[in-house]
Amino acid sequence: MKSVALVSLLLSACAHDSGGAGGTAGPANVPAGKYALLLKLNPGEVRKYQVEVQVHTKALMNDAPVFDAPMTLKFTQVLETGAKGADGATELKERIENLDFTAEGPFGDQIKPMMAGLTKVVIISNVRPDGTIVSSKTEGADNPMVQGMAKQMAQGARFTFLPKTPVGPGDTWTTEEKSPLGGMGNDKVQATVKSTLKFVGVEACGDKQCAHVESDSVTSVPEDSAEVSGGGKGHSTLMIEVDSGRPWKSHGEQNSKFQTQQGGQPFDIQSDVKYSSELKP
């Protein structure tokens, strides 16, 4: 397996730690002590987040190490809200600026050119008021691998952490999401991410009020899959703006281990991911 495919897989694992398919259905009357975390996208608004992702991935064939690459990505995530369409969906453009990438080991030089190409990519999504994505397209990618990685890193249009009903401190909700494990060399194998989220309380975040939410996730593949086995666990902390349903700050970690076959030989991939994201003033 090529080193770039490994990076694609580990970023995919990181991308799923914030929760699964969700969305809100906000009633007009919210019970006392509850909050309807509704998504509000304001046309013309530009948001920038400072993001850092630390990854340590190991690959073993027949228990012999073949890849060991600690790496760190730091970048600015830019989100531009466009117009609202006739169908009620709002356009959201996402791109990466100021990318700083470092990697240890012999594979670092192979990965750097691909990482540089990420700054050319723009992800354009149309998002409904309930947080679901109607459509998404990619522009500016040099090749399919860069396009795939950009999609996995593009989390600005994902509002899957939002509950479907009003919630208050102590309330929990669960979500589920499926995604192909393309980085394992087989797009047909779908990973299932099940998350449990808990509303801890309301706290100040700058000049706003945020819902403090803790999320625990479990990633698995079908037990009857002949191509891939394994799974992972993750935990994240989210601060969600009460008045917009958009994240203000988040951080978390994800640990996973998957097994597959390469050339008829057992092939294991282990990854440990830590990430943080915070809205820039």
C-alpha angles and dihedrals in degrees: 000000000000120000092241090058090055091053089049091054096048093048088050089055091051092049094063101055097091096071141278137270110329139130137166135268100190117201121212092240116052116195117246112275092021131105128209102216096205124178114243119183115186114207111240095022117134120198127188125196128192107225132188125183123186116193135181114185128179127186124194131188114198086349091300115122114247100161131027116163126159108193141173130206123193120180147142114253111210120200120187119189114215134187128314114246130222089261091059095252119129125218116240122187120198130189140158126242135181095019115190114186128182128175135176125219134036095301095063095087091050093054100044098076091052092049091052089058091061092076090065094057125098121191113205116195134174110217129195122221089256090059098254119133116239096187141346135194137178128225132187101022115148094210142354093267093056089045091053093048092048090054091051093049094044103095099149094095094047112099094161092130092073117107121234094230136032113286137191139191110310095020120126134196135183132222137186132203136176127210135170117253094225091158090067090062096255121088091186094070111089123203118211119216115197117187136188115202127192129198104224100178147289118288137173116265110183107305093337139073119249135195109233107219129180119202131195118189137188122199121201141163126220112286090226094054111124094190105052138018135176135060145200149231134229144180129200140177118215132190107200122191108243094211097049109021088231124128119258097181138352141171136176150136138242130199122190143164126193132181128206141143128269116185089343092304127115110260123191128190121194122184136179115193132186123181142173134189130184133176111249118230 
